Amino acid sequence: MQRVYLGLGANLNSPKKQLDNAVIALKSLPNSEFIACSHYYASKPMGPQDQPDYVNAVACINTSLEPEQL
């Protein structure tokens, strides 16, 4: 198994809910073990500023999945 860190982020359509759903999906990955997820934090968008702030986090998992499968 390899330790993998995944950046999560969304700024449209209930971004906190999208990150919650991403964590749920990571917890159910085959051949993988969910380790932890950071706190969610807000950040300003890069580029055009006429869009909502992002909600971001970093998740950590152990997995034997290949990158394409992950």
Buried (B, 14 or more C-beta within 10 A) or exposed (E): EEEBEBEBBBBEEEBEEBBBEBBEEBEEBEEBEBEEBEEBEEEEEEEEEEEEEBBBBBBBBEBEBEEEEB
